[in-house]
Amino acid sequence: MKILYHHRTRGRHVEGVHIRGIVQALRELGHDVAVMSFPGADPEREEHAATAAGRGRVASMVTRLPGIVFEVFELLYNVVTLFRMTRAWRVARPALVYERYSLFLFATVWLARRRGIPLVLEINDSALVDRVRPLVMTGLAQRIEGWCLRHASGLVFISTYFLDTARRAYGDIAPSVVSPNAVDLPRFDPSRFDVAALRAERGLTGRVVCGHIGAFAHWHGVDGFVEAIAGRLADVPELALVFVGDGKTLPAVRELIAARGLSDRVLLPGRVPHDDVAGWIACMDYAVLPNSNAYGSPMKLFEFMGMGVAVVAPDYAPVAEVIADGRTGWLFPRGDAAACVERVLTLARLAAERQRVGSAARAYIASERQWRNNAEQLLTLVPAGAAA
């Protein structure tokens, strides 16, 4: 089947991982997949640092526009989409359009309905939830979103929370499935790595290592977790923490670690290319996700579990959909930093527990949460005869 994957993102970092995962899985299932990206973006390959930095500066300038101006630009992008889609479909009419949903973008749904082409939307964002960039034209965004969700051929939600929220707000939406994130298991395979050599290289030999990979942003809770655990690390001298990533709160975390004299206990390597992520996870005995949100499906959760590294995580519903407490990970009451710290400290001395739960986490990912599972699931939304 000829499939067109369309998105309006820069296709970097987590977005790029998700796009590459779905596209490759569809191709492995025998489908012909073309990707139509935001002009200048190429999610099928990771950018070199200099190129990414240049585009990042431009994107940063755009995102600093006043909210109303930014949203007007998002609306105007429908004109660009109509032109590009019309031209592309004249050359090669797809049997299916799969679109990563973006706020204010309705052109693809409208055009697909006119042309009789099935269209499945993947819902990772919504006008119904709290967002990093607050909406100005909330009412208009919700009216457009409701129309799109009712008139698409099918919908893929990243969590049941998202699906239930959309149904309450918009009523009779298109047929839907819940498909959390996933992982490329051959890439995240612990047997690929010489763990002893990696640990020696990074000064972690003889340590019990708890790690985290992700952005240093307030809503991820890394800064609060480090502050909460800093005074307790003396209780478990064998424990080392590794936090990979960067962001707004990283300087404050660095200052805290230096002030407490914990540089030998807390490693902060900064952001690393996605190709290097699995190698860092290989050095970890277990992981921690200090915070998340009510609707998201954290990508790193799946990558940790795929490597056989179980995670201490908050009990938000989308996380609890993936982690069975005490079986494939450990849950703590969301917002309770003290409970999170206590669980991390306790597990530092329970090697057999970490091994048992980590092995079960990888087995779960292998059976249910590889990208091919997501691809097979989204294809169930395609109307019969669409591939003809």
C-alpha positions in Angstrom: 0.0 0.0 0.0 1.2 3.5 -0.9 1.2 5.6 2.3 2.0 9.3 2.8 3.3 10.3 6.2 2.7 14.0 6.8 3.9 16.1 9.8 4.4 19.8 10.7 7.2 19.4 13.2 11.0 19.9 12.9 11.3 16.1 13.2 14.0 16.3 15.8 14.7 14.5 19.1 11.7 12.6 20.4 9.5 13.6 17.4 12.1 12.3 15.0 12.5 9.0 16.9 8.7 8.5 16.7 8.5 9.4 13.1 11.4 7.1 12.1 10.0 4.3 14.2 6.5 4.3 12.6 7.8 4.9 9.0 10.4 2.1 9.2 7.9 -0.3 10.8 5.4 0.3 8.0 8.1 -0.3 5.4 9.1 -3.5 7.1 5.5 -4.6 6.8 5.8 -4.2 3.0 4.3 -0.8 2.5 5.6 2.0 0.3 6.0 5.0 2.6 6.8 8.6 1.5 7.4 11.3 4.2 6.2 14.9 3.7 7.9 17.0 6.3 7.9 20.7 7.3 10.1 22.4 4.7 13.7 22.0 5.7 13.1 19.2 8.1 14.3 15.6 7.5 13.3 13.3 10.4 14.7 10.2 8.6 18.2 11.3 9.5 19.6 13.0 12.6 21.1 16.4 11.9 24.7 17.3 12.5 25.2 19.5 15.5 26.0 22.7 13.5 23.0 22.3 11.2 20.7 21.6 14.1 22.0 24.6 15.9 21.4 26.9 12.9 17.8 25.6 12.5 17.3 25.7 16.3 18.1 29.5 16.3 15.6 30.1 13.5 13.0 28.0 15.3 13.7 29.8 18.6 13.1 33.1 16.9 9.7 31.8 15.5 8.6 30.4 18.9 9.3 33.7 20.6 6.7 35.4 18.4 3.7 36.7 20.3 1.2 33.9 20.8 -1.5 35.4 18.5 1.1 35.9 15.7 2.4 32.4 16.1 -1.0 30.9 15.9 -1.9 32.9 12.8 1.2 31.5 11.1 -0.1 28.0 12.1 -3.4 28.7 10.5 -1.7 30.1 7.3 0.2 26.8 7.1 -3.0 25.2 5.8 -2.4 27.1 2.5 1.0 25.6 2.2 -0.3 22.1 3.0 -3.1 22.4 0.4 -0.6 23.4 -2.2 1.9 20.7 -1.4 -0.6 17.9 -0.9 -2.4 18.7 -4.2 0.8 18.7 -6.1 2.0 15.5 -4.5 -1.2 13.6 -5.0 -1.3 14.5 -8.7 2.1 12.7 -9.0 1.3 9.7 -6.8 -2.1 9.3 -5.2 -1.6 7.6 -1.8 -3.9 4.8 -0.6 -3.6 6.2 3.0 -2.4 9.4 4.6 -1.0 9.1 8.1 -0.6 12.5 9.7 1.0 13.6 13.0 -1.7 15.9 14.3 -0.9 19.6 14.8 -3.1 22.4 16.2 -4.9 24.5 13.6 -4.0 22.1 10.8 -7.2 21.0 9.0 -6.2 21.1 5.3 -5.1 17.5 5.0 -8.4 16.1 6.5 -10.5 18.4 4.3 -8.6 17.5 1.1 -8.5 13.8 1.9 -12.3 13.8 2.4 -12.8 15.6 -0.9 -10.5 13.1 -2.7 -11.9 10.0 -1.0 -8.5 9.1 0.5 -8.5 7.5 4.0 -6.6 9.6 6.6 -5.5 8.5 10.1 -4.4 11.1 12.6 -1.9 10.4 15.3 -2.8 12.5 18.4 0.2 13.7 20.4 -1.0 17.2 21.2 -4.4 18.8 21.8 -6.1 22.1 22.5 -7.7 20.4 25.5 -4.6 19.9 27.6 -2.1 22.2 29.3 0.7 22.9 26.9 4.3 24.3 27.2 3.2 27.1 24.9 -0.2 28.3 26.1 -2.9 28.8 23.5 -4.4 32.2 22.7 -7.1 31.3 20.3 -8.3 28.3 22.4 -11.9 28.3 21.2 -10.9 28.3 17.5 -8.3 25.6 18.1 -10.8 23.4 19.8 -13.4 23.9 17.0 -10.9 22.9 14.4 -9.7 20.0 16.4 -13.2 18.7 17.0 -13.9 18.8 13.3 -10.7 17.0 12.4 -11.3 14.3 15.0 -14.8 13.7 13.8 -13.9 13.6 10.1 -10.7 11.6 10.0 -10.9 8.0 9.0 -9.3 6.9 12.2 -7.4 8.2 15.3 -4.3 7.0 17.1 -4.0 8.3 20.7 -0.8 8.0 22.7 -2.8 7.3 25.9 -6.2 6.4 27.1 -6.3 9.7 29.0 -6.0 11.5 25.7 -8.8 9.4 24.1 -11.2 9.8 27.0 -10.5 13.6 27.1 -11.3 13.9 23.4 -14.5 11.9 23.6 -15.8 14.0 26.5 -15.1 17.2 24.6 -16.0 16.3 21.0 -18.5 13.4 21.3 -18.7 11.0 18.4 -15.1 11.1 17.1 -13.6 8.8 14.5 -12.8 5.1 15.3 -9.8 5.2 17.6 -7.0 3.1 19.1 -4.6 3.7 22.0 -1.0 3.2 21.0 1.7 4.4 23.4 5.2 5.0 22.3 7.5 2.1 21.4 11.1 1.2 20.8 13.5 -0.1 18.2 14.4 -3.2 20.1 17.5 -4.3 18.0 18.9 -0.9 18.6 18.2 -1.0 22.3 19.7 -4.3 23.0 22.0 -4.6 26.1 24.0 -7.5 24.6 25.5 -5.0 22.1 27.5 -3.2 24.8 30.6 -3.9 26.9 29.1 -2.6 30.1 32.3 -2.9 32.1 34.3 -0.9 29.6 31.7 1.8 29.4 31.4 2.1 33.2 35.2 2.3 33.5 35.3 5.0 30.9 32.7 7.0 32.8 34.0 6.5 36.3 31.1 4.3 37.3 33.0 1.0 38.1 31.8 -0.5 41.3 28.8 1.8 41.6 25.0 1.1 41.6 23.8 3.4 38.9 20.4 5.1 38.7 19.9 7.2 35.7 17.6 9.5 33.8 17.6 10.7 30.2 15.6 13.7 29.0 15.2 17.4 29.0 16.0 19.5 32.1 12.7 21.3 32.3 10.7 22.0 35.5 7.8 19.7 34.4 10.2 16.8 34.2 11.2 17.3 37.8 14.9 16.5 37.6 15.9 19.6 39.6 13.4 18.9 42.4 14.5 15.2 42.5 18.2 16.1 42.8 17.5 18.6 45.5 15.4 16.1 47.4 17.9 13.2 47.2 21.1 15.3 47.7 21.0 15.2 51.4 20.3 11.4 51.5 23.1 10.1 49.2 25.4 9.6 52.2 23.0 6.9 53.4 23.7 4.8 50.3 27.4 5.4 49.4 27.4 2.9 46.6 24.8 4.8 44.6 25.7 7.1 41.7 23.2 9.1 39.7 23.5 9.8 35.9 21.3 12.5 34.3 21.7 12.8 30.6 20.3 15.8 28.8 20.2 19.6 29.0 17.7 22.4 29.4 16.7 25.4 31.4 17.2 23.8 34.9 20.6 22.1 34.1 22.7 25.1 35.4 20.8 25.2 38.7 21.3 21.4 39.1 25.1 21.8 38.3 25.3 24.6 41.0 23.5 22.4 43.5 25.8 19.5 42.9 28.9 21.6 43.2 27.6 23.3 46.4 26.9 20.0 48.0 30.2 18.5 46.9 28.5 15.7 45.0 30.4 15.8 41.7 31.7 12.3 42.3 28.2 11.0 42.9 26.1 12.7 40.2 27.2 12.6 36.5 25.8 15.2 34.1 27.1 14.5 30.6 24.7 16.9 28.9 22.7 16.1 25.7 24.0 13.2 23.6 23.0 12.1 20.1 20.2 9.5 20.0 22.6 7.0 18.7 24.5 7.2 22.0 21.4 6.9 24.3 21.4 3.1 24.5 25.1 3.1 25.5 24.3 5.4 28.4 21.4 3.3 29.5 23.6 0.2 29.4 25.6 1.7 32.3 22.5 1.9 34.5 21.1 -0.6 36.9 17.7 1.1 37.1 16.2 4.5 36.1 14.0 7.2 37.5 11.4 9.4 35.9 10.8 12.1 38.6 7.7 13.6 36.9 5.6 13.4 33.7 2.2 14.7 32.9 -1.4 13.4 32.9 -1.6 12.6 29.1 1.9 11.9 27.8 3.7 8.7 26.9 7.4 9.3 27.7 9.7 7.9 25.0 12.6 7.3 27.3 10.4 5.0 29.4 10.2 2.5 26.6 13.9 2.8 25.7 14.9 2.1 29.3 12.6 -0.9 29.5 13.8 -2.2 26.1 17.3 -2.2 27.6 16.2 -4.3 30.5 16.4 -1.2 32.9 13.3 -0.9 35.0 12.1 2.6 36.0 10.8 4.3 39.1 8.0 6.4 37.8 5.0 8.6 38.8 1.6 6.9 38.7 0.1 9.0 36.0 -2.4 6.9 34.0 -0.4 6.8 30.7 2.6 5.6 32.7 0.6 3.0 34.6 -0.7 1.7 31.2 2.9 0.7 30.6 4.4 -0.1 34.0 2.9 -2.8 36.2 4.0 -1.8 39.7 6.5 -4.4 41.1 6.5 -6.4 37.8 7.8 -4.2 35.0 8.8 -1.2 37.0 7.9 0.7 40.2 5.3 3.4 40.7 5.2 6.2 43.3 2.4 8.7 43.9 2.8 11.5 41.4 4.0 14.7 42.9 5.4 12.9 46.0 9.2 13.6 45.7 9.9 12.0 49.1 8.3 8.7 48.0 10.3 8.8 44.7 13.6 9.3 46.6 12.8 6.6 49.1 12.1 4.1 46.4 15.3 4.9 44.6 17.4 4.6 47.7 15.7 1.3 48.7 16.3 -0.3 45.3 20.0 0.6 45.3 20.5 -2.3 47.7 18.1 -4.8 46.0 20.1 -6.2 43.1 17.9 -9.2 42.6 14.8 -7.1 42.5 16.3 -4.8 39.9 17.3 -7.7 37.8 14.0 -9.5 38.0 11.9 -6.4 37.2 14.3 -5.2 34.5 14.1 -8.6 32.7 10.3 -8.5 32.8 10.3 -5.0 31.5 12.3 -6.0 28.4 10.1 -9.0 27.8 7.0 -6.8 27.9 8.5 -4.4 25.4 9.5 -7.3 23.1 6.0 -8.7 23.1 3.9 -5.6 22.9 5.7 -2.3 22.5 7.9 -2.5 19.4 7.2 -0.1 16.6 5.8 -2.9 14.4 3.1 -3.3 17.1 2.1 0.4 16.6 2.2 0.1 12.8 0.0 -3.0 12.8 -2.4 -1.3 15.2 -2.8 1.9 13.1 -3.5 -0.2 10.0 -6.6 -1.7 11.6 -8.2 1.8 11.2 -7.8 1.7 7.4 -11.2 1.0 5.7 -11.4 -2.3 3.9 -10.4 -2.0 0.2 -8.3 1.1 0.7 -5.2 -0.6 -0.5 -6.7 -1.7 -3.7 
